[in-house]
Amino acid sequence: MKVLIIEDEEELAKSIAEYLSAENYLCELATGFTEAMNKIHLYQYDCILLDITLPDGNGLQVLEALKRKIKRTA
């Protein structure tokens, strides 16, 4: 399972990724809104762990973009 972790606190993100990797999940990290959106547009993820407060945007904006993307592909 491929997981995108969107979290601006790098130590927390690394800790989550280490735990999930030990359980055989493939993890990628994004530390901000722009980086997260770039990865979401380039890759497919089975799960996204999303922080609401990001330095260059809002996690809720990421969620809205995901909803629009799902509607376009459905």
C-alpha positions in Angstrom: 0.0 0.0 0.0 1.4 3.4 -1.0 0.8 6.2 1.6 1.4 9.9 1.2 2.1 11.6 4.6 1.4 15.4 4.4 2.9 16.9 7.6 4.9 20.0 8.1 6.5 18.8 11.4 9.3 16.8 9.8 10.2 14.7 12.9 6.5 13.6 13.3 6.3 12.8 9.6 9.5 10.7 9.8 8.3 8.9 12.8 5.0 8.0 11.1 6.8 6.9 8.0 9.2 4.7 10.0 6.3 3.0 11.8 4.4 2.4 8.6 7.4 1.3 6.7 8.1 -1.3 9.4 4.6 -2.6 8.6 5.5 -2.9 4.9 3.8 0.3 3.7 5.5 2.4 1.0 5.6 5.9 2.3 6.3 9.3 0.7 6.4 12.6 2.5 5.2 16.1 1.7 5.9 19.0 4.1 3.7 21.6 2.5 0.6 22.3 0.4 2.5 22.8 -2.9 4.6 19.7 -2.5 1.6 17.7 -1.6 -0.4 18.9 -4.6 2.5 18.1 -7.0 2.8 14.6 -5.7 -1.0 14.0 -5.8 -1.1 15.1 -9.4 1.9 12.9 -10.4 1.3 9.7 -8.4 -1.5 7.4 -7.2 -1.8 6.8 -3.5 -3.9 4.2 -1.6 -4.0 6.4 1.5 -3.2 10.0 2.4 -2.5 11.1 5.9 -3.3 14.8 5.9 -2.3 17.6 8.3 -4.9 20.4 8.3 -2.4 23.3 9.0 0.3 23.6 6.4 2.8 26.4 6.0 1.9 27.4 2.5 -1.8 26.4 2.4 -4.5 24.5 4.2 -5.0 20.8 4.4 -8.7 21.3 3.7 -7.8 22.8 0.3 -5.9 19.6 -0.4 -9.0 17.6 0.5 -11.2 19.8 -1.9 -8.7 19.3 -4.7 -8.8 15.5 -4.1 -12.6 15.6 -4.3 -12.5 17.5 -7.6 -9.9 15.0 -9.0 -12.1 12.0 -8.0 -15.1 13.6 -9.7 -13.2 14.2 -12.9 -12.0 10.6 -13.1 -15.3 9.0 -12.1 
